Amino acid sequence: MNTPHQVITGALNRGENVYATGSVEGATFIVCAVGSDVVILGADFSRVQIIPGCSHHSEQLVTSVSCCQDSGKIAATYGNIIRVFEPTNVAAERGKPYFNYQWVETQCFTVKEQVNAVLWNMDGLRMTVVIGDELFLYQHRSLSCMTRSGSSVPVMFCIAEDEQSQDACNWDIVWSVQLAQRPKYIKFSTDGTFLAVAGENDYLVKIFYQESSEHDTREQLSFGFVTLHHPAPVRGLEWRRTGRYMPRKCIQAVLMTWCEDNTSRIWKETPPPELAMIDLSGDGGEPSWEKNRPRKFFGKHFRVKKTRNKIINKLKGIVPEKKRRGEEPPHALGLRAQIGKSPSFSDLQAMHHAYTNIQFHLAATINAETDCMLVPSMENGGVLQKPLCVHWLNNKELVFSIGAEKLLAEALISESDPSRRSANVSPCENTESEHSPSSPNFQLERGECATNAFGSVCSDTPSSKDILDVKLEILLRQWTRSNDILFTVHPVDGSLLTWTVEWLDDLHRQPIVSFTSRFPSAFPITDASSLHPTLNTFNPHEPMYVDVLRRDDGRDGDAELPLNDRMLERRVSNTIHVLTNHENGSLNLWHMVVDENSNFTIILNITHMSRMCGHRFQINQVVAHPVLPLLLTTSKFRTSEPFENAEKRALSEVILWKISPVGPLCKSGGVKELARVASPFLTGFDCLGWIPVILPSCTLGTVCNSPSSCFIASDGRNLVIYQAVVDARGLLAEIYNSTRQSESFNDEYVPFTPLFLYCNNSVRNFSMAATPTVQKPPNVGLLQQFNVVSTQSTAKPGCVLEVGKIVDAVSSKSQLILLHIFPERLVIEDADTVREDGQSRMGSVVDRSKAVVFNDRYFVVMVERGPHYESFIMYSLVISSHYPQPIPHFG
């Protein structure tokens, strides 16, 4: 069977929540909204599954997607339809030995209006739906029944007549609120305790939290909120991750917000007064009055207990799973012990109190002008400049998760080998090791705390629990003592900047932010300038305990080796994957290398790994250039239903590709996306064709040394003339820099050869001249001189310029069925012209790549089909170039 050389999945839809990351049994996956399909990728961008659009409804765009971090559930919205997918195990395939999951649809229900966003919470038992300016919190009926257990409230049942009603009956609306405006930025904290919401151009961020108890017998829950005021419109927000192994409310929540004033603000949850009385850092011990008092539900011992219970619940969910595999069908779906295995649900059962007196305070700020070293200023930002968005590296979450997974692996080894349970060790050895110069987690990784003395986590013996308490306390204390790492991609020059935040989790010290490092030109300028504020970091490797499960299942080829020794020698991987989303819909995967002995606190390098791009819809046309290695493809979304905010959606698009050879000596070739032009109209790019000409680079000024060509496309009413540039790195950089300059223009000029287009139709008595005129005032910059209509984000991007338009060339009552362009010299012989440029009369392409001054005529042929007739129309198009003219230089 021949495998394809290249598979292009497609670009993301436009929106804020069009991709998400999740995990199923420790394996990370990425879910993308591509047209009307849901695309599931692995951690390395390998294709796992493509779920097509609704088959029982008319085709609709996927407006948002959301993933569960532990159960692996996926929610996708199609207009007012919400579809829920759940993972199931499939047979192992060769080449895919580890990620053996497929998602199937388990629920589908309809709401009253179009859904803007959907977010999972409580590991798939709660779902927040955004409809217009309203928020609705849906709760699964199974969770509602569990919270009503032990109360006098009767359990409600419903009998559904069809499948649609049955799916809708599984969910209850337990809370709703109407906001002042439609929310644009909405995110849950990692533990699902807080929900941050902000609208477009909003100066406020509202953080909602549940006031009523989880076991409240009322059908409707009560939520309160706190407001975070900002001096400028908010442009995004991001919670610090705590990981799926950290219980709820163990660590204070921290929120990062970005504003138009290029300042990132860190907001931290204010701890309650009783928690502040205890020194959680472990430096000063406990107050004397607390030693003789009974333990309350706060303090570091309660944190250790909650974390231990969560790891125990996780382990108890893994071990019986292996024993039940022979009893349950391999494709079992539904909740299937999800409630018992869910860590969030375990926290829900253990917490009977409500959250009251929630407050957030401003802990630190990062300003683009005062806190960014050795980078260009952002004060004179132009219309193309993005605000500075600082992100969490989540290094603490990575270290804590790896430490918890190591404890799970050690416990699974003890479960599989009963002889290891009899060994014992003094907890004092672990306590002494935490004061060594090296990190405590590094001590655990090296095995200085003997794992054969770990005992069974599932065991109830006091010694095993004491040892687990010591190890968990080391992890929690390391979280409190270690620093948080922040990073950003500078939108002006593409530098990677990092900061260190000290004492963020210390209750008795003020957090301090210090600039750490700068990696110049880490990102291409086109990638940095088109970067979307949303950014994700994750550990691409599987948990350590997965090897133990494979060995017990017989899937590990090294099962005969001593797994315990191999696990202890295994080092924490020094890589982090970064996901970035860009304006053109491309999704990029970056490989960030960190120092392996720094606990993810020192970044060494970042490189590009893979890019997801291409058409969102079915391809309609493929038109290759007759000479240059360029390719044009068009696609459109075919539907008869109206769209909300249709002007903001890309319903049809044309993509400019560059073709590279593929052979025995060049296996990395193929097609590469250079630029794309989107149209909000369904009739956009119905017909298009190349103009057989190769233009010189002087038509683009001295900042660009690249050949170019032209093509004509129809947008339903007009014929638009575009200029396709192969390598536009210099041109785009110069245009972007020119928008950042002040209005005080200088008198310096660079030579520019104006390109003239003349078009007339003697049949319709119509004439048109589309020229970048040379009589422009001296204060007209490159952005006005070159009308860039494409979006692009690659290391070597191209671009598409709009250079002219034939207005009302296509009748609204007719259909354009043919568009063809050919040079005049094919039909009219001119001996002088042949001798001048040295080209034969029958040449199909006019090569002007080495000419500065030229004047060529082309014929544009159109065939229209009307209701009662077919018409043949021909235009005469003249492309000419004059001697260089000066334009302003903003270098």
Secondary structure, 3 states (H helix, E strand, C coil): CCCCCCCCCCCCCCCCCCEEEEEECCEEEEEEEECCEEEEEECCCCEEEEECCCCCCCCCCEEEEEECCCCCCEEEEECCEEEEEEEEECCCECCECCCCEEEEEEEEEECCCCCCEEEEEHHHCEEEEEECCEEEEEEEHHHHHHHHCCCCCCCCCCCCCCHHHHHHHCEEEEEEEECCCCEEEEEECCCCCEEEEEECCCCEEEEEEECCCCCCCCCCCCEEEEEEECCCCEEEEEECCCCCCCCCCCCCCEEEEEECCCEEEEEEECCCHHHHCCCCCCCCCCCHHHHCCCCCCCCHHHHHHHHHHHHHHHHHHHHHHHHCCCCCCCCCCCCCCHHHHCHHHHHHHHCCCCCCCCCEEEEEEEECCCCCCCCCCCCCCCCCCCCCCCEECCHHHHHHHHHHHHHHHHHHHHHHCHHHHHCCCCHHHHHHHCCCCCCHHHHHHHCCCCHHHCCCCCCCCHHHHHHHHHHHHHHHHHHHHCCEEEEEECCCCCCEEEEEEECCCCCCCCCEEEEEEEECCCCCHHHHHCEEEEEEEECCCCCCHHHHHHHHHCCCCCCCCCHHHHHHHCCCCCEEEEEEEECCCCEEEEEEEECCCCCCCCEEEEEEEEEECCCCCCEEEEEECCCCCEEEEEEECCCCCCCCCHHHCCCEEEEEEEEECCECCECCCEEEEEEEEEECCCCCCCCEEEEEEEECHHHHCCCCCCCEEEEEEECCCCEEEEEEECCCHHHHHHHHHHCCCCCCCCCCEEEECCEEEEEEECCCCEEEEECCCCCCCCCCCHHHHCCECCECCCCCCCEEEEEEEECCCCCCCCEEEEEEEEEHHHCCCCHHHHHHHCCCCCCCCEECCCCCCEEEEEEEEEEEECCCCEEEEEEEEEEEECCCEEEECCC
